[in-house]
Amino acid sequence: MKIVSFSPFEQMDSLRGQIDRVFADIEETAWQPAVELLDDSDNLILRMFLAGVDRQAINIEVTRESVTISGERHQLKPESSHCLHSEFKYGKFHRQISLPIPIVNTQAKANYQDGILTLVLPKVEEAKQQVVKIALEASSSTASLPEDSTESAELATAATA
């Protein structure tokens, strides 16, 4: 019977090298465009920096809770030239942005100008900031507050309604 030496550390180094090569390939092809999410009184405004991406190559999907934008930036190079150095990112991208509040996805609007995609996402009515003025009642010097937590919750609900 032949004795075979086994070195687990060599096997782990080999596996690590293979995994590193896979992730290096993924990083070269995938890129993440920059995103900005703004909030005004009636809408969420999502802007994405997509310079160099053709508008036909952009796919936008909107739900009440998230926005998914995907597409591809193609490399533009003349046939007679050779690239000596490039820091541009090319290839497919995919971003899913979770929204902090629900929106009315059927009324979302998109605009793509100067390399910036802008989405206007109307908030659902109950998610909008509503200001309610509450009048103070005249009371005696010893005002009593409800001690029961359910009464407090009912009072708070009635005040915001």
C-alpha positions in Angstrom: 0.0 0.0 0.0 1.3 3.4 -1.0 1.3 6.3 1.5 -0.1 9.5 -0.1 0.7 12.8 1.7 -2.2 15.2 2.0 -1.7 18.9 2.6 -4.9 20.6 3.4 -3.2 24.0 3.3 -2.2 23.5 -0.4 -5.8 22.5 -1.2 -7.2 25.6 0.6 -4.7 27.9 -1.3 -5.8 26.4 -4.6 -9.5 26.8 -3.8 -8.9 30.4 -2.7 -7.1 31.2 -6.0 -10.0 29.8 -8.0 -12.5 31.8 -6.0 -10.4 35.0 -6.4 -10.4 34.5 -10.2 -14.2 34.1 -10.3 -14.8 37.3 -8.3 -12.2 39.2 -10.4 -14.1 38.3 -13.5 -17.4 39.4 -12.0 -15.9 42.8 -10.9 -14.6 43.4 -14.4 -18.0 43.0 -16.0 -20.4 44.4 -13.4 -20.6 48.0 -12.3 -22.9 50.0 -10.1 -24.1 53.4 -11.2 -24.4 56.1 -8.5 -27.9 56.7 -7.1 -29.4 59.7 -5.3 -32.9 59.5 -3.5 -34.6 62.8 -2.6 -37.8 63.5 -0.7 -40.1 66.4 -1.3 -43.6 66.9 0.2 -45.5 64.8 -2.5 -42.9 62.7 -4.2 -39.7 60.7 -3.9 -37.2 61.6 -6.6 -34.7 59.0 -7.6 -31.7 60.0 -9.8 -29.2 57.7 -11.3 -26.0 58.7 -13.1 -25.9 56.7 -16.4 -23.6 58.7 -18.6 -22.9 56.8 -21.9 -25.9 54.4 -21.6 -28.3 54.4 -24.5 -31.9 55.1 -23.4 -33.0 51.9 -25.2 -30.7 49.9 -23.0 -32.4 51.0 -19.8 -35.1 48.8 -18.1 -37.1 50.3 -15.2 -39.5 48.3 -13.0 -41.3 50.1 -10.1 -43.3 48.5 -7.3 -44.8 50.2 -4.2 -41.7 49.4 -2.1 -38.8 49.4 -4.6 -37.3 50.4 -7.9 -35.2 48.1 -10.1 -33.1 49.6 -12.9 -31.0 47.5 -15.2 -29.2 48.0 -18.5 -25.9 47.9 -20.2 -23.2 50.3 -21.2 -21.4 49.3 -24.4 -17.8 50.2 -25.1 -17.5 52.7 -28.0 -14.1 52.4 -29.7 -13.1 53.0 -33.3 -11.9 49.9 -35.0 -8.5 51.4 -35.9 -7.6 52.4 -32.3 -6.2 50.4 -29.4 -7.0 51.3 -25.8 -3.9 52.1 -23.8 -5.7 52.9 -20.6 -9.3 53.1 -19.5 -11.1 53.6 -16.2 -14.6 53.5 -17.7 -16.8 50.7 -16.6 -18.7 48.8 -19.3 -21.1 45.9 -19.3 -24.4 45.1 -17.6 -25.6 46.7 -14.4 -28.5 46.0 -12.1 -29.7 48.1 -9.1 -32.6 47.5 -6.8 -33.4 50.4 -4.5 -35.7 49.8 -1.5 -37.9 52.9 -0.9 -38.4 54.2 2.6 -42.1 54.8 2.1 -44.7 53.3 -0.3 -45.4 55.0 -3.6 -48.1 55.0 -6.3 -46.1 53.0 -8.8 -48.8 53.4 -11.6 -48.1 57.2 -11.6 -44.3 57.1 -11.7 -42.6 59.2 -14.4 -39.1 58.9 -15.9 -36.9 61.3 -17.7 -33.4 60.7 -19.1 -31.4 63.8 -20.0 -27.6 64.6 -20.0 -26.8 61.1 -18.7 -29.0 61.3 -15.6 -32.1 59.2 -15.2 -34.7 60.9 -13.0 -37.7 59.1 -11.6 -40.6 61.0 -10.0 -42.4 58.6 -7.6 -45.6 60.0 -6.1 -46.1 59.0 -2.4 -49.2 57.1 -1.3 -51.6 59.5 0.4 -51.2 58.1 3.9 -47.4 58.3 3.6 -47.4 62.1 3.0 -46.5 64.3 5.9 -49.8 65.7 7.2 -49.8 68.6 9.6 -52.8 68.7 12.0 -53.5 71.6 14.2 -54.8 70.7 17.7 -56.6 73.2 19.8 -55.9 73.3 23.5 -58.9 73.1 25.7 -59.2 75.4 28.7 -58.7 73.3 31.8 -58.1 73.7 35.5 -54.7 73.8 37.0 -54.8 70.0 37.7 -55.1 68.5 34.3 -55.4 64.7 34.3 -54.0 62.6 31.6 -55.3 59.1 30.9 -53.4 56.5 32.7 -54.5 53.6 30.6 -52.2 53.0 27.6 -55.2 52.1 25.3 -56.8 55.5 26.2 -53.6 57.2 25.3 -53.4 55.4 21.9 -57.1 56.3 21.2 -56.4 59.9 22.1 -53.3 60.0 19.8 -55.3 58.4 17.0 -58.2 60.8 17.3 -55.7 63.8 17.4 -54.1 62.8 14.1 -57.3 61.9 12.3 
